[in-house]
Amino acid sequence: MLNRMNTRLKRLTVVDIGLVKWSVFFATIIIVKSFPRLLNIDYAILALLTLACAIKPLYKFWIKK
């Protein structure tokens, strides 16, 4: 299953990946507008979650050869 997904992913261009990022951004806005209590989360927790999600892609891009 993962091999099939990897072959599909290789067909995406930089523009396609950028459009996916924007769609996730706008979906996040919809979720936050639906659940306004999410805005009360502390910035430190949000920064920690951001780093936790970014570690693997950043490692693969910058460090792993």
C-alpha positions in Angstrom: 0.0 0.0 0.0 2.8 2.5 0.9 4.7 1.7 -2.3 1.6 2.6 -4.4 1.2 5.8 -2.4 4.9 6.7 -2.9 4.6 6.2 -6.7 1.5 8.5 -6.7 3.3 11.1 -4.6 6.2 11.3 -7.0 3.9 12.5 -9.7 3.0 15.7 -7.7 4.7 18.9 -8.6 5.7 21.8 -6.3 2.5 23.6 -7.2 0.4 20.6 -6.3 2.1 20.3 -2.9 1.6 24.0 -2.4 -2.1 23.7 -3.2 -2.4 20.8 -0.6 -0.8 23.1 2.0 -3.3 25.9 1.3 -6.2 23.5 1.4 -5.0 22.2 4.8 -4.7 25.8 6.0 -8.2 26.7 5.0 -9.6 23.5 6.4 -7.9 24.4 9.7 -9.6 27.8 9.6 -13.0 26.0 9.2 -12.3 23.7 12.1 -11.2 26.7 14.4 -14.3 28.6 13.4 -16.4 25.6 14.3 -14.7 25.1 17.6 -13.7 28.5 18.9 -12.4 27.0 22.2 -9.4 25.8 20.2 -8.2 29.4 20.1 -7.6 29.2 23.8 -4.7 26.7 23.5 -1.4 28.1 24.8 1.1 29.1 22.2 3.8 26.9 23.8 1.7 23.9 23.2 1.0 24.9 19.6 4.7 25.4 19.1 5.5 22.0 20.6 2.9 20.4 18.3 4.3 22.2 15.3 7.8 21.0 16.1 6.6 17.4 16.7 4.9 17.3 13.3 7.9 18.9 11.5 10.7 16.8 13.0 10.5 13.8 10.6 10.1 15.8 7.3 12.9 18.2 8.3 15.2 15.3 9.2 14.6 13.6 5.9 15.1 16.8 3.9 18.2 18.2 5.6 20.0 15.4 7.4 19.3 12.0 5.9 21.2 11.2 2.7 
